[in-house]
């Protein structure tokens, strides 16, 4: 295990650095300028004033120098300050992590439980009417983008039926944890739809592949029912590809959360990220990218560790 962790760390460090470098280059290559972004439309600045602001921000330095300075700052545990208001990037991000983790974890939990459960249900009687119906719903879910599902979910369940609020973290003026859950359920449910669809299809395929193995025929010969053999023999042996899908789609789940936070006015890192893009707030965007890249790399590492836990035949070296 220690050897495996060291190897993964050695691989993750250059990967992490390459992600940060690529985002930094693309960010600075995009049209627009931080000076123009946060200057009020009714306030005109001369060319000399704009150049002075760029000099104060360090935007007139060569790109490699700016990236090196940012990495040196990062090595000291600092993420810099926002161009927009001078606030600490670290403190700003930390204040938004809680709502994003709540939304992502709830979406992941709903997606994993319902996706696996429905996949097992579809695999119990393959090509039956339940399997055909679930397959149709899965294809619809996989082909629908997160922002479209968010708008449709808000229109149907919030505006038409009135079951949930249209957005926000809690009722203005206060609210207990039940009120927060009431606001959370709709965006988390919408976020989990694509995840449910993908995981359901992979669970079904993985279980059906396992059902053709010799040990499954032995289980049926011992008198186990279809459901008993499915849950006690097929499902445990189909877990590795299922865990792979969960880990591989974590990044897509985070990406979907960014769109849905904007749609539902959820005060997380997604809305903060969009605000940073609109204002060309380079330090903020790089800080959020750092946190997201770390989260995805850690989830991939955790996925590999779970492999060895659920399947003793897999050795971590």
C-alpha positions as CSV (number, residue, x, y, z in Angstrom):
1,X,0.0,0.0,0.0
2,X,2.7,2.6,0.8
3,X,4.5,1.9,-2.4
4,X,1.3,2.2,-4.4
5,X,0.5,5.6,-2.7
6,X,4.0,6.9,-3.5
7,X,3.7,5.8,-7.1
8,X,0.3,7.4,-7.5
9,X,1.6,10.6,-5.8
10,X,4.5,10.8,-8.3
11,X,2.1,10.4,-11.2
12,X,-0.5,12.8,-9.8
13,X,2.0,15.7,-9.2
14,X,2.9,16.2,-12.9
15,X,-0.7,15.6,-13.9
16,X,-1.9,18.3,-11.4
17,X,0.8,20.7,-12.6
18,X,-0.2,20.1,-16.3
19,X,-3.8,20.9,-15.5
20,X,-3.0,24.1,-13.7
21,X,-0.6,25.2,-16.5
22,X,-3.1,24.4,-19.3
23,X,-5.9,26.3,-17.5
24,X,-3.6,29.3,-16.9
25,X,-2.6,29.4,-20.6
26,X,-6.2,29.1,-21.9
27,X,-7.4,31.6,-19.3
28,X,-5.0,34.2,-20.5
29,X,-5.5,33.4,-24.2
30,X,-9.2,34.0,-23.9
31,X,-10.6,37.3,-25.2
32,X,-11.1,40.0,-22.6
33,X,-9.1,41.7,-19.9
34,X,-9.6,42.0,-16.1
35,X,-9.2,45.8,-16.3
36,X,-12.1,46.1,-18.8
37,X,-14.2,43.5,-16.9
38,X,-14.4,45.3,-13.6
39,X,-14.3,48.8,-14.9
40,X,-17.8,50.3,-14.7
41,X,-19.4,50.8,-18.1
42,X,-20.1,54.5,-17.3
43,X,-16.5,55.1,-16.4
44,X,-14.0,55.6,-19.2
45,X,-10.3,55.1,-18.5
46,X,-7.5,56.4,-20.6
47,X,-4.9,54.1,-22.2
48,X,-2.3,55.3,-19.6
49,X,-4.7,54.5,-16.7
50,X,-5.4,51.1,-18.1
51,X,-1.7,50.3,-18.5
52,X,-1.1,51.5,-15.0
53,X,-3.7,49.1,-13.6
54,X,-2.3,46.2,-15.6
55,X,1.1,47.0,-14.2
56,X,-0.2,47.0,-10.7
57,X,-1.9,43.7,-11.3
58,X,1.2,42.2,-12.9
59,X,-0.6,41.6,-16.2
60,X,2.1,43.3,-18.2
61,X,4.6,40.5,-17.3
62,X,5.4,37.6,-19.6
63,X,3.0,34.6,-19.1
64,X,5.7,32.1,-17.9
65,X,6.8,34.7,-15.2
66,X,3.3,35.2,-14.0
67,X,2.6,31.5,-13.8
68,X,5.9,31.0,-11.9
69,X,5.0,33.7,-9.5
70,X,1.6,32.1,-8.9
71,X,3.2,28.7,-8.2
72,X,5.7,30.3,-5.8
73,X,2.7,31.9,-4.0
74,X,0.9,28.6,-4.0
75,X,4.0,26.9,-2.4
76,X,3.7,29.4,0.5
77,X,0.0,28.4,1.0
78,X,-1.4,31.5,-0.6
79,X,-3.9,31.8,-3.4
80,X,-3.7,35.6,-3.8
81,X,-6.5,38.1,-3.8
82,X,-9.4,38.8,-6.1
83,X,-9.1,41.5,-8.7
84,X,-12.7,42.4,-8.2
85,X,-12.8,43.3,-4.5
86,X,-9.4,42.4,-3.1
87,X,-10.8,39.6,-0.9
88,X,-8.7,36.6,-0.1
89,X,-9.2,33.9,-2.7
90,X,-8.7,31.1,-0.2
91,X,-11.3,32.6,2.3
92,X,-13.8,33.2,-0.6
93,X,-13.5,29.6,-1.8
94,X,-13.7,28.1,1.7
95,X,-16.9,30.0,2.3
96,X,-18.5,28.4,-0.7
97,X,-17.2,24.8,-0.4
98,X,-19.9,23.7,2.1
99,X,-22.9,24.2,-0.2
100,X,-21.1,22.7,-3.2
101,X,-20.1,19.6,-1.2
102,X,-23.6,19.3,0.1
103,X,-25.1,19.5,-3.4
104,X,-22.4,17.1,-5.0
105,X,-22.6,14.6,-2.2
106,X,-26.4,14.4,-2.3
107,X,-26.4,14.1,-6.1
108,X,-23.7,11.4,-5.9
109,X,-25.6,9.5,-3.2
110,X,-28.9,9.7,-5.0
111,X,-27.2,8.7,-8.3
112,X,-25.3,5.8,-6.9
113,X,-28.2,4.3,-4.9
114,X,-30.9,4.7,-7.6
115,X,-28.5,3.9,-10.5
116,X,-27.3,0.7,-8.9
117,X,-30.8,-0.3,-7.7
118,X,-32.5,0.3,-11.0
119,X,-29.6,-1.5,-12.8
120,X,-30.1,-4.6,-10.7
121,X,-33.9,-4.4,-11.3
122,X,-33.3,-4.2,-15.1
123,X,-30.8,-7.1,-14.9
124,X,-33.2,-9.3,-13.0
125,X,-35.3,-10.0,-16.1
126,X,-33.3,-8.8,-19.1
127,X,-35.3,-7.7,-22.1
128,X,-38.5,-7.7,-20.2
129,X,-40.9,-4.7,-20.1
130,X,-39.3,-3.2,-17.0
131,X,-35.8,-3.5,-18.6
132,X,-37.1,-1.9,-21.8
133,X,-38.8,0.9,-20.0
134,X,-35.7,1.6,-17.8
135,X,-33.4,1.5,-20.9
136,X,-35.6,4.1,-22.6
137,X,-35.5,6.4,-19.6
138,X,-31.7,5.9,-19.3
139,X,-31.2,7.0,-22.9
140,X,-33.3,10.1,-22.3
141,X,-31.4,10.9,-19.1
142,X,-28.0,10.5,-20.7
143,X,-28.8,12.6,-23.7
144,X,-30.2,15.5,-21.7
145,X,-27.8,18.3,-20.7
146,X,-27.7,19.3,-17.0
147,X,-28.8,22.9,-17.6
148,X,-31.8,21.8,-19.7
149,X,-32.9,19.3,-17.0
150,X,-32.5,22.1,-14.4
151,X,-34.7,24.5,-16.3
152,X,-37.4,21.8,-16.9
153,X,-37.2,20.6,-13.3
154,X,-37.6,24.2,-12.0
155,X,-40.6,24.8,-14.4
156,X,-42.4,21.6,-13.5
157,X,-41.7,21.0,-9.8
158,X,-41.2,24.6,-8.6
159,X,-43.3,26.9,-10.8
160,X,-46.2,24.6,-11.9
161,X,-46.5,22.1,-9.0
162,X,-45.0,24.3,-6.3
163,X,-43.4,21.4,-4.5
164,X,-40.0,23.0,-4.1
165,X,-38.5,26.5,-4.0
166,X,-37.3,28.0,-7.3
167,X,-33.8,28.4,-5.9
168,X,-31.5,29.6,-3.1
169,X,-29.9,27.9,-0.1
170,X,-32.6,28.6,2.4
171,X,-35.6,30.8,3.0
172,X,-34.6,34.5,3.3
173,X,-34.5,35.6,6.9
174,X,-33.7,32.2,8.4
175,X,-34.6,28.5,8.2
176,X,-33.7,25.3,9.9
177,X,-32.0,22.2,8.4
178,X,-35.3,20.9,7.0
179,X,-35.7,24.2,5.1
180,X,-32.2,23.7,3.7
181,X,-33.0,20.1,2.6
182,X,-36.2,21.4,1.0
183,X,-34.1,23.8,-1.1
184,X,-31.5,21.1,-1.8
185,X,-33.7,18.3,-3.0
186,X,-34.6,19.7,-6.4
187,X,-31.1,20.7,-7.6
188,X,-29.6,17.5,-6.2
189,X,-32.3,15.4,-7.8
190,X,-31.7,17.0,-11.2
191,X,-27.9,16.7,-10.8
192,X,-28.3,12.9,-10.2
193,X,-30.4,12.2,-13.3
194,X,-27.6,11.7,-15.8
195,X,-25.6,9.9,-13.1
196,X,-28.5,7.5,-12.5
197,X,-28.9,6.8,-16.2
198,X,-25.2,6.1,-16.8
199,X,-24.8,3.9,-13.7
200,X,-28.0,2.0,-14.4
201,X,-26.8,1.0,-17.8
202,X,-23.3,0.0,-16.6
203,X,-24.7,-1.9,-13.6
204,X,-27.1,-3.8,-15.9
205,X,-24.4,-4.7,-18.3
206,X,-21.9,-5.7,-15.6
207,X,-24.4,-7.9,-13.8
208,X,-25.6,-9.6,-17.0
209,X,-21.9,-10.4,-17.9
210,X,-21.4,-12.0,-14.4
211,X,-24.6,-14.0,-14.7
212,X,-23.0,-16.1,-17.4
213,X,-20.2,-17.3,-15.1
214,X,-20.0,-20.9,-13.8
215,X,-20.5,-19.8,-10.1
216,X,-23.9,-18.3,-11.0
217,X,-25.1,-21.6,-12.5
218,X,-23.9,-23.3,-9.3
219,X,-25.8,-20.9,-7.2
220,X,-29.0,-21.6,-9.1
221,X,-28.3,-25.3,-8.9
222,X,-28.2,-25.0,-5.1
223,X,-31.8,-23.7,-5.1
224,X,-31.2,-20.0,-4.7
225,X,-33.9,-17.8,-6.3
226,X,-33.1,-15.4,-9.1
227,X,-33.1,-12.4,-6.6
228,X,-31.0,-14.2,-4.0
229,X,-28.4,-15.2,-6.6
230,X,-28.4,-11.7,-8.1
231,X,-27.8,-10.0,-4.7
232,X,-25.5,-12.4,-3.0
233,X,-23.4,-13.6,-6.0
234,X,-23.7,-11.5,-9.1
235,X,-23.7,-8.1,-7.6
236,X,-20.6,-8.4,-5.4
237,X,-18.6,-9.8,-8.4
238,X,-19.9,-6.9,-10.6
239,X,-18.8,-4.1,-8.3
240,X,-15.4,-3.3,-9.8
241,X,-16.7,-1.9,-13.1
242,X,-19.5,-0.1,-11.2
243,X,-17.0,1.6,-8.9
244,X,-15.0,2.5,-12.0
245,X,-18.0,4.3,-13.5
246,X,-18.7,6.2,-10.3
247,X,-15.1,7.4,-10.0
248,X,-14.9,8.2,-13.7
249,X,-18.1,10.3,-13.7
250,X,-17.2,12.3,-10.6
251,X,-15.7,15.1,-12.8
252,X,-18.9,15.2,-14.9
253,X,-20.9,15.5,-11.7
254,X,-18.8,18.5,-10.6
255,X,-19.3,20.0,-14.0
256,X,-23.0,19.5,-13.9
257,X,-23.1,21.1,-10.4
258,X,-21.6,24.3,-11.8
259,X,-24.5,24.7,-14.3
260,X,-27.1,23.8,-11.8
261,X,-25.8,26.2,-9.1
262,X,-26.3,29.0,-11.6
263,X,-29.8,27.8,-12.6
264,X,-31.0,27.3,-8.9
265,X,-29.0,30.3,-7.5
266,X,-27.2,27.8,-5.2
267,X,-24.4,29.7,-3.3
268,X,-21.6,27.3,-4.0
269,X,-18.3,27.2,-6.0
270,X,-20.2,27.0,-9.3
271,X,-21.8,30.4,-9.0
272,X,-18.5,31.7,-7.7
273,X,-16.7,30.2,-10.7
274,X,-19.1,31.9,-13.2
275,X,-18.7,35.2,-11.4
276,X,-14.9,34.8,-11.7
277,X,-15.2,34.1,-15.5
278,X,-17.4,37.1,-16.1
279,X,-15.0,39.4,-14.3
280,X,-11.9,37.8,-15.7
281,X,-10.8,37.2,-12.1
282,X,-7.7,35.1,-12.8
283,X,-6.6,34.4,-9.2
284,X,-10.2,33.2,-8.3
285,X,-10.5,31.0,-11.4
286,X,-7.1,29.4,-10.7
287,X,-8.0,28.8,-7.1
288,X,-11.2,27.1,-7.9
289,X,-9.5,25.0,-10.6
290,X,-6.9,23.9,-8.0
291,X,-9.6,22.7,-5.6
292,X,-11.6,20.9,-8.3
293,X,-8.5,19.2,-9.8
294,X,-7.4,18.1,-6.3
295,X,-10.9,16.7,-5.6
296,X,-11.0,14.7,-8.9
297,X,-7.5,13.3,-8.4
298,X,-8.3,12.3,-4.8
299,X,-11.5,10.5,-5.9
300,X,-9.5,8.6,-8.6
301,X,-7.1,7.5,-5.9
302,X,-9.9,6.5,-3.6
303,X,-11.5,4.5,-6.4
304,X,-8.3,2.5,-6.8
305,X,-8.2,1.8,-3.1
306,X,-11.8,0.6,-3.1
307,X,-10.9,-1.8,-5.9
308,X,-8.6,-3.7,-3.6
309,X,-11.1,-3.6,-0.7
310,X,-14.0,-5.1,-2.7
311,X,-11.9,-7.6,-4.7
312,X,-9.0,-9.3,-2.9
313,X,-7.6,-10.5,-6.2
314,X,-6.5,-7.0,-7.0
315,X,-3.2,-6.1,-5.5
316,X,-2.0,-2.5,-5.2
317,X,1.7,-2.3,-6.0
